[in-house]
Amino acid sequence: MSVASRSYNPFDEDEEETRGGGEVRGAERQRSLQQEVLRRTAATADSTARSLSLLYESERIGVATSEELVRQGEALKRTELMVDKMDQDLKTSQRHINSIKSVFGGLVNYFKAKPPENKPEQNGMPEYYGNSRLKEAMMSSKEQDSKYQESHPNLRRLDNSDSDFSNIDSTSPVQQDTYPKNQCLQAYHKKIDNNLDEMSSGLSRLKNLALGLQTEIEEQDDMLDRLTKKVEILDIGIKSTDKKIRQL
């Protein structure tokens, strides 16, 4: 009895309980850290998705601006053609006035070569497409319209497949408790990488749109300068013709 009582240590149970409690707390802390990492990764994935949605929206606005600028260029082109036609008609009127004013003027007009006439377009005004760089950028950006519909929070259909990883197969002979979380983490990382790649492509398309818009604006500025000079010359010709008519 005395040998058995001396070999018994009543503190062994306390040590075992302390050791077991430490393991439990360590496991809980590990799970808490894993959940925190997963939460932060999910927040990062959502942030990149929102940024990508804003990028698609900016691209859509850029396309709308480009289309409006092309319509403005088309209007300027029509105006320039109308001014050219008015200048041609004014020169014809001046020839007729010279014929009416004197016989000598009529003889001069008779032997003088007629100015070349610009034949009107068979199908009306020629179509205006803008510069090729802007046209290619617009076509490339329009192809992304479906992605804009999917990414816009007010237009996309309710689908939680991007953030729901509950259907991932968690059966694994190794680390069954942690492997599903690692799979979720890998899925989030893949989503973040895909969003970043798409954002890089979107920024490249936006750059091409901006360069195309710049080229189009510069071309339309030249068109406006040319049109202004033509209008000034036409105004002088109209005043001169009006003066000659009053002298008849």
Summary of the structure (lengths in Angstrom):
residues: 248
radius of gyration: 39.4
end to end distance: 150.5
largest distance: 155.9
contacts: 616
relative contact order: 0.15
helix: 77%
strand: 0%
